[in-house]
Amino acid sequence: MNKNDSEDISMNHFKGKQFQKDVIIVAVGYYLRYNLSYREIQ
């Protein structure tokens, strides 16, 4: 398994998504780091 194979596998998770991969990764990081519900944000 080379680098291109691992990139292809990881890109499948983001295929057809509205946002860029980097934006999704940052958003998930914040979601996991801070215990906020949608109700608390409003």
N, C-alpha and C positions, 0 to 999 in steps of 0.2 A: 504494500500500500504506500503510494507516494503522496506528496503534498497535494497534487491535483485531485487525487481520489478523495482525500479528506475534505477539500474545499467543495467538491461536488456534493458530497454527503451533507455537509452543513448548509449549503445553499438550498437544498431541497426543503428545509424547514421554512425558508423565507420565500419560496416560489409563490408568486401570485399575491404577495402582500402589498399593501398600499404604501408602506414606509420603507426606508432604506434599512438594511441589516443593522447598521451601527445605531440607529435611533431605537430600534426594537431592543437591542441588547442593553442600552442605557436605561430604557424604561423598565425592563424586567429587573435590572439591578436595583433601581430605586424601589420597585414594588417589593422585592425580597428584603431589602434593607430596612425599610420603614413600614411599620404596621399601620397603614392608613386604610380606612374604608372609604367608599365613595361618599357616604354620609358625612364623614368628618371633613372632607374637602370642600363641600358646599358652603 
